[in-house]
Amino acid sequence: MLRKHGLVFLKKCESSEIEFETLRIRSRFSLLARLFEVVSYSDELTKSHFEPSNSCSVVLIVLPSAYHRTGSIIHSIQQESETRISELRMVKLDAIQGAQFTTICGEIDDVSMIMADIITVMSLYGQADRLMDYANRGEESGVLVSSSPVWVEKQREFFFQHPKNFSQTAIMNFCSLLIIKPHVFANHSGDIVQALLDEGFEISAMESRQLDPGFVEEFLDGYKLSGGKLFRDSCLELCSGQSLIVQVRQDNVVEKLRKCCGPIDPEIARAICPESLRARFGIDLVRNAVYCTDLEEDATRDCKKMFE
């Protein structure tokens, strides 16, 4: 604690805004409306608590052939107690990027299966034996996993360090936006993604992101008049950790997505729409699992704000 002119300006205190699992290298989180990123550990003892000796990182790619099972694959990863998804995004490689990819991945002979359509790329961290199990399943499982630390680091940089190098996969027609909120991102985003696919929605773009408080307040500006504390708490929730930003497409997509999400209050949702996303994964009005576009005229605007 530091004092200046008798006033406290730095104080150590407990915080309920972040969890232990958040404090790993490359994790981003919001605390007191400010964004932070963990870049290193202060000492080896701290590192040993967060990164046991049997842990490692891998890059997992969901191949185009397994697109319809993307949510189930994410779900299976999230069921591993010591495994977490640190970054996730959908990309489409062009010819030049496909050639670049072959030079940074010494474990794949045929890049055409990567370039056939959109792929979902994830950076994973967890117990080595668990993660290597994905590598041992082979391409028939619909995923490609890099097992060499050298290739992992090169692929992470290729896919995640310079995201603007890739053309955006979002398509700005017949679209709507869904945000999987931080309180369910780590454990249930796979379930929600698979539910969308099973309902017949096309997922054309998807990206994990730590949202900036100023951006969120501007994005939700239309809800400001509906309630001061609820609005502030909703903004804080969306900034409290990683969210999964999803663009879905279908005919009459806004109405259908809204129905899939259910009433904004999870208690009401459980009473009248028990199979809806908010009924299944929501906790209260603020932690209600997902945000979705409410109005037809806002759909393209929402998607452009997130993906352009």
The 8 nearest C-alpha neighbors of each residue, nearest first, counted from 0:
[[1, 10, 9, 11, 2, 7, 8, 12],
 [2, 0, 9, 7, 8, 3, 10, 6],
 [1, 3, 7, 6, 5, 8, 4, 0],
 [2, 4, 5, 6, 7, 1, 8, 9],
 [5, 3, 6, 2, 7, 8, 1, 9],
 [4, 6, 3, 2, 7, 1, 8, 0],
 [7, 5, 2, 3, 4, 8, 1, 9],
 [6, 8, 2, 9, 1, 3, 5, 10],
 [9, 7, 1, 2, 6, 10, 3, 0],
 [10, 8, 0, 1, 7, 11, 2, 6],
 [9, 11, 0, 12, 8, 1, 7, 2],
 [12, 10, 0, 9, 13, 14, 1, 8],
 [13, 11, 10, 14, 9, 0, 15, 16],
 [12, 14, 15, 11, 16, 17, 10, 18],
 [15, 13, 16, 12, 17, 30, 18, 31],
 [14, 16, 17, 13, 18, 30, 12, 19],
 [17, 15, 14, 30, 239, 18, 29, 31],
 [18, 16, 15, 21, 14, 19, 239, 28],
 [17, 19, 21, 20, 16, 15, 22, 14],
 [18, 20, 21, 22, 17, 23, 49, 48],
 [21, 19, 18, 22, 23, 49, 17, 83],
 [22, 20, 19, 18, 23, 26, 17, 28],
 [23, 21, 20, 19, 26, 37, 24, 18],
 [24, 22, 26, 21, 37, 25, 49, 20],
 [23, 25, 37, 38, 26, 39, 22, 40],
 [26, 24, 37, 38, 36, 23, 27, 85],
 [27, 25, 23, 24, 37, 36, 21, 22],
 [28, 26, 36, 35, 209, 25, 37, 240],
 [27, 29, 240, 35, 34, 239, 36, 30],
 [28, 30, 34, 239, 33, 238, 32, 35],
 [31, 29, 33, 32, 34, 16, 28, 239],
 [30, 32, 33, 29, 16, 34, 235, 239],
 [33, 31, 30, 29, 212, 34, 235, 238],
 [34, 32, 30, 29, 31, 35, 212, 211],
 [33, 35, 29, 28, 30, 32, 211, 36],
 [36, 34, 28, 27, 29, 33, 37, 30],
 [35, 37, 27, 26, 38, 25, 28, 34],
 [36, 38, 24, 25, 26, 39, 23, 22],
 [37, 39, 24, 25, 36, 40, 26, 23],
 [40, 38, 37, 24, 41, 23, 25, 46],
 [41, 39, 42, 46, 45, 38, 43, 24],
 [40, 42, 39, 45, 43, 46, 44, 38],
 [43, 41, 45, 44, 40, 46, 47, 39],
 [44, 42, 46, 45, 47, 41, 40, 48],
 [43, 45, 47, 46, 42, 48, 41, 40],
 [46, 44, 48, 43, 47, 42, 40, 49],
 [45, 47, 43, 49, 44, 48, 50, 40],
 [46, 48, 44, 50, 51, 45, 49, 43],
 [49, 47, 45, 46, 50, 51, 44, 43],
 [48, 50, 46, 47, 23, 51, 45, 22],
 [49, 51, 47, 46, 48, 54, 52, 23],
 [52, 50, 47, 53, 54, 49, 48, 46],
 [51, 53, 54, 50, 47, 55, 126, 127],
 [54, 52, 51, 127, 126, 55, 128, 50],
 [55, 53, 126, 127, 125, 51, 52, 50],
 [54, 56, 127, 125, 124, 126, 57, 53],
 [55, 57, 124, 123, 125, 58, 122, 54],
 [58, 56, 123, 151, 145, 122, 59, 146],
 [57, 59, 122, 121, 145, 151, 144, 123],
 [58, 60, 144, 121, 143, 120, 57, 122],
 [61, 59, 120, 143, 142, 119, 62, 121],
 [60, 62, 142, 119, 118, 141, 65, 120],
 [61, 63, 64, 65, 141, 118, 142, 60],
 [64, 62, 66, 65, 116, 118, 117, 115],
 [63, 65, 62, 66, 141, 67, 61, 112],
 [66, 64, 141, 68, 63, 62, 67, 61],
 [67, 65, 63, 69, 68, 64, 62, 61],
 [66, 68, 65, 69, 196, 64, 70, 193],
 [69, 67, 71, 65, 66, 70, 72, 193],
 [70, 68, 66, 72, 71, 67, 73, 65],
 [71, 69, 193, 189, 192, 73, 72, 68],
 [70, 72, 74, 68, 73, 69, 193, 189],
 [71, 73, 75, 69, 74, 70, 68, 76],
 [72, 74, 189, 70, 76, 71, 75, 77],
 [73, 75, 189, 71, 77, 72, 76, 190],
 [76, 74, 72, 78, 77, 73, 71, 79],
 [77, 75, 73, 74, 78, 79, 72, 82],
 [76, 78, 74, 79, 75, 186, 73, 83],
 [77, 79, 75, 76, 80, 74, 186, 82],
 [80, 78, 82, 77, 81, 76, 75, 129],
 [79, 81, 82, 78, 77, 83, 125, 76],
 [80, 82, 125, 79, 126, 83, 124, 129],
 [83, 81, 125, 79, 124, 80, 77, 126],
 [82, 84, 124, 123, 85, 125, 77, 81],
 [85, 83, 123, 86, 122, 124, 121, 82],
 [84, 86, 122, 123, 83, 26, 124, 87],
 [87, 85, 122, 121, 84, 207, 88, 123],
 [88, 86, 121, 207, 206, 120, 122, 85],
 [89, 87, 206, 120, 205, 119, 207, 90],
 [88, 90, 119, 205, 118, 204, 120, 206],
 [89, 91, 118, 117, 92, 88, 119, 168],
 [92, 90, 117, 116, 118, 93, 168, 114],
 [91, 93, 96, 114, 97, 90, 94, 165],
 [92, 94, 96, 95, 97, 91, 114, 165],
 [95, 93, 97, 96, 98, 92, 114, 99],
 [96, 94, 98, 97, 93, 99, 92, 100],
 [97, 95, 99, 93, 98, 92, 94, 100],
 [98, 96, 94, 100, 95, 99, 92, 93],
 [97, 99, 95, 101, 96, 100, 94, 102],
 [100, 98, 96, 102, 97, 101, 95, 103],
 [99, 101, 97, 103, 102, 98, 96, 104],
 [102, 100, 104, 98, 99, 103, 97, 110],
 [103, 101, 100, 99, 104, 98, 105, 97],
 [104, 102, 100, 101, 153, 150, 105, 154],
 [105, 103, 101, 106, 150, 102, 100, 107],
 [104, 106, 107, 103, 102, 101, 150, 108],
 [105, 107, 104, 108, 145, 150, 146, 147],
 [108, 106, 109, 105, 104, 110, 101, 143],
 [107, 109, 110, 106, 101, 105, 104, 111],
 [108, 110, 111, 107, 112, 113, 101, 106],
 [111, 109, 113, 112, 108, 114, 97, 101],
 [112, 110, 114, 113, 109, 115, 97, 108],
 [113, 111, 115, 110, 114, 109, 62, 63],
 [112, 114, 110, 111, 115, 62, 118, 63],
 [115, 113, 111, 116, 112, 92, 110, 97],
 [114, 116, 112, 113, 111, 63, 117, 91],
 [117, 115, 114, 63, 91, 118, 113, 92],
 [116, 118, 91, 90, 63, 89, 119, 115],
 [119, 117, 62, 89, 63, 90, 61, 120],
 [118, 120, 89, 61, 60, 88, 90, 121],
 [121, 119, 60, 88, 87, 59, 89, 118],
 [122, 120, 87, 59, 86, 58, 123, 60],
 [121, 123, 58, 86, 85, 84, 57, 59],
 [124, 122, 84, 57, 56, 83, 85, 121],
 [123, 125, 56, 83, 82, 55, 57, 84],
 [124, 126, 82, 54, 81, 55, 127, 83],
 [127, 125, 54, 129, 128, 53, 81, 55],
 [126, 128, 54, 55, 130, 129, 53, 131],
 [127, 129, 131, 130, 126, 132, 53, 54],
 [130, 128, 132, 126, 127, 131, 133, 125],
 [131, 129, 132, 127, 128, 133, 126, 125],
 [130, 132, 134, 133, 128, 129, 127, 135],
 [131, 133, 135, 130, 129, 134, 128, 136],
 [134, 132, 131, 136, 135, 130, 144, 129],
 [135, 133, 144, 131, 132, 136, 137, 146],
 [134, 136, 132, 137, 133, 131, 144, 138],
 [137, 135, 133, 134, 140, 132, 138, 139],
 [138, 136, 135, 139, 134, 140, 143, 142],
 [137, 139, 140, 141, 142, 143, 136, 62],
 [140, 138, 141, 137, 136, 142, 143, 64],
 [141, 139, 138, 142, 137, 136, 65, 143],
 [140, 142, 65, 139, 138, 62, 61, 64],
 [143, 141, 61, 60, 62, 140, 138, 144],
 [142, 144, 60, 59, 138, 61, 134, 145],
 [145, 143, 59, 134, 58, 146, 60, 142],
 [146, 144, 58, 147, 151, 57, 150, 59],
 [145, 147, 144, 57, 148, 134, 131, 151],
 [146, 148, 150, 149, 145, 151, 57, 106],
 [149, 147, 151, 150, 152, 146, 56, 57],
 [150, 148, 147, 151, 152, 153, 146, 154],
 [149, 151, 153, 147, 152, 148, 104, 154],
 [152, 150, 148, 154, 149, 153, 57, 58],
 [151, 153, 155, 154, 150, 149, 156, 148],
 [154, 152, 150, 156, 151, 155, 103, 157],
 [153, 155, 157, 151, 156, 152, 150, 158],
 [156, 154, 152, 158, 157, 153, 159, 151],
 [155, 157, 160, 153, 154, 159, 158, 152],
 [158, 156, 154, 155, 159, 153, 160, 161],
 [159, 157, 155, 156, 154, 160, 162, 161],
 [158, 160, 156, 162, 155, 161, 157, 86],
 [161, 159, 156, 162, 158, 157, 155, 163],
 [160, 162, 163, 159, 164, 158, 157, 156],
 [163, 161, 164, 159, 165, 160, 158, 157],
 [162, 164, 165, 161, 166, 167, 160, 159],
 [163, 165, 162, 161, 166, 158, 96, 157],
 [166, 164, 163, 162, 167, 90, 92, 91],
 [167, 165, 168, 164, 163, 91, 90, 92],
 [166, 168, 169, 165, 306, 90, 307, 204],
 [167, 169, 204, 203, 166, 170, 90, 91],
 [170, 168, 204, 203, 167, 171, 306, 246],
 [171, 169, 172, 168, 203, 174, 204, 173],
 [170, 172, 299, 174, 169, 173, 302, 303],
 [171, 173, 174, 170, 299, 248, 175, 298],
 [174, 172, 248, 249, 250, 252, 171, 175],
 [175, 173, 248, 172, 247, 171, 252, 298],
 [174, 176, 298, 247, 253, 246, 292, 252],
 [177, 175, 246, 292, 291, 302, 245, 301],
 [176, 178, 291, 245, 290, 244, 246, 179],
 [179, 177, 244, 290, 289, 243, 180, 245],
 [180, 178, 289, 243, 242, 288, 184, 244],
 [179, 181, 242, 289, 288, 182, 183, 178],
 [182, 180, 242, 184, 240, 241, 183, 237],
 [181, 183, 180, 184, 286, 288, 185, 240],
 [184, 182, 187, 181, 186, 185, 180, 288],
 [185, 183, 188, 181, 186, 187, 182, 242],
 [184, 186, 183, 187, 188, 77, 83, 84],
 [187, 185, 77, 183, 184, 188, 78, 189],
 [186, 188, 190, 183, 189, 184, 185, 191],
 [187, 189, 184, 191, 190, 192, 186, 183],
 [188, 190, 74, 70, 73, 192, 187, 191],
 [191, 189, 187, 193, 188, 192, 74, 70],
 [190, 192, 194, 188, 189, 193, 195, 187],
 [193, 191, 70, 189, 195, 194, 190, 188],
 [192, 194, 70, 196, 190, 195, 191, 71],
 [193, 195, 191, 197, 192, 196, 190, 198],
 [196, 194, 198, 192, 193, 197, 200, 191],
 [195, 197, 193, 199, 200, 198, 194, 192],
 [196, 198, 194, 199, 195, 193, 200, 67],
 [199, 197, 195, 196, 200, 194, 259, 193],
 [198, 200, 196, 197, 201, 195, 249, 194],
 [201, 199, 196, 195, 198, 249, 248, 247],
 [200, 202, 248, 247, 203, 199, 249, 196],
 [203, 201, 247, 204, 246, 200, 248, 245],
 [202, 204, 169, 246, 201, 247, 168, 170],
 [205, 203, 169, 246, 168, 245, 202, 89],
 [204, 206, 245, 89, 88, 244, 246, 243],
 [205, 207, 88, 244, 87, 243, 208, 89],
 [208, 206, 243, 87, 242, 86, 244, 88],
 [207, 209, 241, 242, 210, 206, 243, 244],
 [208, 210, 241, 240, 242, 27, 211, 238],
 [211, 209, 238, 208, 212, 215, 237, 214],
 [210, 212, 214, 213, 215, 238, 209, 34],
 [213, 211, 215, 214, 238, 32, 216, 210],
 [214, 212, 216, 215, 211, 217, 218, 210],
 [213, 215, 217, 211, 212, 216, 218, 210],
 [216, 214, 218, 212, 217, 213, 234, 219],
 [217, 215, 213, 219, 218, 214, 220, 234],
 [216, 218, 220, 214, 215, 219, 213, 221],
 [217, 219, 215, 216, 220, 214, 221, 304],
 [220, 218, 216, 221, 217, 222, 215, 223],
 [219, 221, 217, 223, 222, 218, 216, 215],
 [220, 222, 219, 223, 224, 218, 225, 217],
 [223, 221, 220, 225, 224, 219, 230, 226],
 [224, 222, 220, 225, 221, 230, 226, 227],
 [225, 223, 222, 226, 221, 227, 220, 230],
 [226, 224, 222, 223, 227, 230, 229, 221],
 [227, 225, 229, 224, 230, 228, 223, 222],
 [226, 228, 230, 229, 231, 223, 225, 224],
 [229, 227, 231, 230, 226, 232, 233, 223],
 [230, 228, 232, 226, 231, 227, 233, 285],
 [229, 231, 233, 227, 228, 232, 223, 226],
 [232, 230, 228, 234, 233, 229, 227, 235],
 [231, 233, 235, 229, 234, 230, 228, 236],
 [234, 232, 236, 230, 285, 231, 235, 229],
 [233, 235, 231, 237, 232, 236, 215, 216],
 [236, 234, 232, 238, 233, 237, 239, 231],
 [235, 237, 233, 239, 238, 234, 232, 285],
 [236, 238, 234, 235, 239, 180, 233, 181],
 [239, 237, 235, 210, 236, 240, 29, 212],
 [238, 240, 29, 236, 237, 28, 235, 181],
 [241, 239, 28, 181, 238, 209, 29, 242],
 [240, 242, 209, 181, 208, 207, 243, 184],
 [243, 241, 181, 180, 208, 179, 207, 184],
 [242, 244, 207, 179, 206, 178, 208, 245],
 [243, 245, 178, 206, 205, 207, 177, 242],
 [246, 244, 205, 177, 204, 176, 178, 243],
 [245, 247, 176, 204, 203, 175, 202, 177],
 [246, 248, 202, 201, 175, 174, 200, 203],
 [249, 247, 174, 201, 173, 200, 252, 175],
 [248, 250, 252, 200, 173, 251, 201, 174],
 [249, 251, 252, 173, 248, 174, 255, 253],
 [252, 250, 253, 254, 249, 255, 173, 256],
 [251, 253, 249, 255, 250, 254, 256, 248],
 [254, 252, 256, 255, 175, 251, 295, 257],
 [255, 253, 257, 256, 252, 251, 258, 295],
 [254, 256, 252, 258, 257, 253, 259, 251],
 [257, 255, 259, 253, 258, 254, 252, 260],
 [256, 258, 254, 260, 259, 255, 253, 261],
 [257, 259, 261, 255, 256, 260, 254, 275],
 [258, 260, 256, 275, 257, 261, 255, 276],
 [261, 259, 276, 257, 275, 258, 277, 256],
 [260, 262, 275, 258, 259, 268, 277, 257],
 [263, 261, 268, 264, 267, 265, 260, 277],
 [262, 264, 265, 261, 284, 287, 277, 268],
 [263, 265, 284, 267, 262, 266, 268, 283],
 [266, 264, 268, 278, 277, 281, 267, 283],
 [267, 265, 269, 268, 264, 270, 278, 283],
 [268, 266, 270, 265, 264, 269, 271, 262],
 [267, 269, 265, 278, 272, 262, 266, 270],
 [268, 270, 273, 278, 266, 267, 272, 271],
 [271, 269, 267, 268, 272, 273, 266, 278],
 [270, 272, 268, 269, 273, 267, 262, 261],
 [273, 271, 268, 275, 274, 269, 270, 261],
 [272, 274, 269, 278, 275, 268, 271, 270],
 [275, 273, 272, 278, 279, 276, 269, 259],
 [274, 276, 261, 278, 260, 259, 272, 273],
 [277, 275, 260, 279, 278, 280, 261, 259],
 [278, 276, 281, 265, 280, 279, 275, 287],
 [277, 279, 269, 268, 265, 275, 273, 276],
 [280, 278, 276, 277, 281, 275, 274, 273],
 [279, 281, 277, 288, 278, 276, 282, 287],
 [282, 280, 287, 277, 288, 265, 278, 286],
 [281, 283, 286, 287, 265, 280, 284, 288],
 [282, 284, 286, 287, 285, 265, 281, 264],
 [285, 283, 264, 287, 286, 263, 265, 282],
 [284, 286, 233, 283, 287, 232, 236, 229],
 [287, 285, 283, 282, 288, 284, 281, 182],
 [286, 288, 281, 283, 284, 282, 285, 277],
 [289, 287, 281, 180, 280, 286, 277, 179],
 [290, 288, 179, 178, 180, 287, 291, 177],
 [289, 291, 178, 177, 179, 292, 288, 180],
 [292, 290, 177, 176, 293, 289, 178, 257],
 [291, 293, 176, 298, 294, 175, 253, 297],
 [292, 294, 291, 257, 253, 295, 297, 298],
 [295, 293, 297, 296, 292, 298, 253, 254],
 [294, 296, 297, 298, 253, 293, 292, 254],
 [295, 297, 294, 298, 299, 300, 293, 292],
 [298, 296, 300, 294, 295, 299, 301, 292],
 [299, 297, 175, 301, 300, 295, 296, 292],
 [298, 300, 302, 301, 297, 171, 303, 174],
 [299, 301, 297, 303, 298, 302, 304, 296],
 [302, 300, 304, 298, 299, 303, 297, 176],
 [303, 301, 299, 305, 304, 300, 176, 306],
 [304, 302, 307, 300, 306, 305, 301, 299],
 [303, 305, 301, 302, 306, 307, 300, 218],
 [306, 304, 302, 303, 307, 301, 244, 176],
 [305, 307, 303, 302, 304, 169, 167, 204],
 [306, 303, 304, 305, 167, 302, 169, 171]]
